[in-house]
Amino acid sequence: MTAPQDPTHPPQRLGMLLAWHGSVTQTRMKNALSAAGLTPRHAMTLTHLDGGPIGQRALAERLEVDPSVLVGILNDLEGDGLVERRRDPADRRRHNVAITDAGTAALAKTNAALDAVELGLFARLSDRDQEALRGLLDRIDSHSDDFACGE
């Protein structure tokens, strides 16, 4: 037998609840990234480059974007002095992408801004709760091919 429902708090569909929290989270994250001067795609690209130079094709695969989309992202980042593209000396057809010192500084500023957002979002969750949430989110049937970036 189910408990009677509180008429002042109607039941919420779990998907709608997740979507609402996702929208709030996305807005806060975008605002933090904007204050740091980056878009989400730019920040994610810098994050992948933080471990060292990588081939442009491999970077596109890691980011799960079409190579032509990556070219636009890299053009923006290179124009701002945050990354450099260099020909691979072993294969002149291949480009390696590396984060610059300015890119590392921008990424540090971005990470600090995102840390602040996450601290606010998850302030009432213990470390254990956060790990449980990660585990539950990992089990949701969602795929990157379902994602449409509105950037």
C-alpha positions as CSV (number, residue, x, y, z in Angstrom):
1,M,0.0,0.0,0.0
2,T,1.4,3.4,-0.9
3,A,1.3,6.4,1.5
4,P,-1.2,9.2,0.7
5,Q,0.2,12.0,-1.4
6,D,0.7,15.5,0.1
7,P,-1.5,17.7,-2.1
8,T,0.8,20.7,-1.5
9,H,3.7,18.7,-3.1
10,P,2.5,16.9,-6.1
11,P,4.6,13.9,-7.2
12,Q,7.3,14.8,-9.7
13,R,8.4,12.6,-12.6
14,L,11.9,11.6,-12.0
15,G,13.0,12.6,-15.6
16,M,11.5,16.1,-15.2
17,L,13.2,16.5,-11.8
18,L,16.6,15.4,-13.2
19,A,16.1,17.8,-16.2
20,W,15.3,20.7,-13.9
21,H,18.3,20.1,-11.7
22,G,20.4,19.6,-14.9
23,S,19.2,23.0,-16.3
24,V,20.1,24.7,-13.1
25,T,23.5,23.1,-13.0
26,Q,24.2,23.9,-16.6
27,T,23.3,27.5,-16.1
28,R,25.5,27.9,-13.1
29,M,28.4,26.1,-14.9
30,K,28.0,28.2,-18.0
31,N,28.0,31.4,-15.9
32,A,31.2,30.3,-14.1
33,L,32.9,29.4,-17.4
34,S,31.8,32.6,-19.0
35,A,33.3,34.5,-16.0
36,A,36.5,32.6,-16.7
37,G,36.2,33.6,-20.4
38,L,35.5,30.1,-21.8
39,T,32.7,28.1,-23.3
40,P,32.0,24.6,-22.1
41,R,33.6,23.1,-25.2
42,H,36.7,25.3,-24.8
43,A,37.1,24.3,-21.2
44,M,36.7,20.6,-22.0
45,T,39.2,20.8,-24.7
46,L,41.8,22.5,-22.4
47,T,41.1,19.8,-19.8
48,H,42.0,17.1,-22.3
49,L,45.1,18.9,-23.3
50,D,46.3,19.4,-19.7
51,G,47.9,16.0,-19.7
52,G,50.2,16.9,-22.6
53,P,50.1,17.3,-26.4
54,I,47.8,15.1,-28.3
55,G,47.1,14.5,-32.0
56,Q,44.2,16.5,-33.4
57,R,42.3,13.4,-34.6
58,A,42.7,11.7,-31.2
59,L,41.5,14.8,-29.5
60,A,38.4,14.9,-31.6
61,E,37.7,11.3,-30.6
62,R,38.1,12.0,-26.9
63,L,35.8,15.0,-27.2
64,E,33.4,13.0,-29.3
65,V,33.1,15.8,-31.9
66,D,33.4,15.8,-35.6
67,P,37.0,16.9,-36.7
68,S,35.5,19.9,-38.5
69,V,33.9,21.0,-35.2
70,L,37.2,20.6,-33.4
71,V,38.9,22.8,-36.0
72,G,36.6,25.7,-35.0
73,I,37.2,25.1,-31.3
74,L,40.9,25.1,-31.8
75,N,40.8,28.2,-34.0
76,D,39.1,30.0,-31.2
77,L,41.6,28.7,-28.5
78,E,44.6,29.3,-30.7
79,G,43.4,32.8,-31.5
80,D,43.2,33.5,-27.8
81,G,46.8,32.1,-27.3
82,L,45.5,29.2,-25.2
83,V,46.6,26.3,-27.5
84,E,49.2,25.7,-30.2
85,R,49.0,23.4,-33.2
86,R,52.2,22.0,-34.5
87,R,53.0,19.5,-37.3
88,D,54.1,16.2,-36.0
89,P,57.8,15.8,-37.0
90,A,57.3,12.1,-37.5
91,D,54.3,12.6,-39.8
92,R,53.9,16.0,-41.4
93,R,50.2,15.3,-42.2
94,R,49.4,15.1,-38.5
95,H,48.9,18.0,-36.2
96,N,49.6,17.8,-32.5
97,V,47.8,20.2,-30.1
98,A,49.3,21.5,-26.9
99,I,48.1,23.8,-24.2
100,T,50.1,27.0,-23.7
101,D,51.0,28.6,-20.4
102,A,48.1,31.1,-20.9
103,G,45.8,28.1,-21.5
104,T,47.0,26.4,-18.3
105,A,46.3,29.7,-16.4
106,A,42.8,29.9,-18.0
107,L,42.1,26.3,-17.1
108,A,43.2,26.9,-13.5
109,K,40.8,29.9,-13.3
110,T,38.1,27.8,-14.9
111,N,38.6,24.9,-12.5
112,A,38.4,27.3,-9.5
113,A,35.1,28.7,-10.8
114,L,33.7,25.3,-11.4
115,D,34.8,24.1,-7.9
116,A,32.9,27.0,-6.4
117,V,29.8,26.0,-8.4
118,E,30.0,22.4,-7.3
119,L,30.6,23.3,-3.7
120,G,27.4,25.3,-3.7
121,L,25.4,22.6,-5.6
122,F,26.5,19.7,-3.4
123,A,26.9,21.5,0.0
124,R,24.2,19.5,1.6
125,L,25.5,16.1,0.3
126,S,28.2,14.2,2.2
127,D,31.1,12.7,0.3
128,R,29.3,9.4,0.6
129,D,26.1,10.9,-0.9
130,Q,28.1,12.4,-3.7
131,E,29.7,9.0,-4.5
132,A,26.2,7.4,-4.4
133,L,24.9,10.0,-6.8
134,R,27.8,9.4,-9.2
135,G,27.0,5.7,-9.1
136,L,23.3,6.3,-9.8
137,L,24.0,8.7,-12.6
138,D,26.4,6.1,-14.2
139,R,23.5,3.7,-14.3
140,I,21.2,6.0,-16.2
141,D,20.7,5.0,-19.9
142,S,22.0,8.0,-21.6
143,H,24.4,8.2,-24.5
144,S,26.6,10.9,-26.0
145,D,24.9,10.4,-29.4
146,D,21.7,11.6,-27.7
147,F,23.4,14.8,-26.7
148,A,22.9,18.0,-28.7
149,C,25.2,20.8,-27.5
150,G,23.4,24.1,-27.6
151,E,26.7,26.1,-27.7
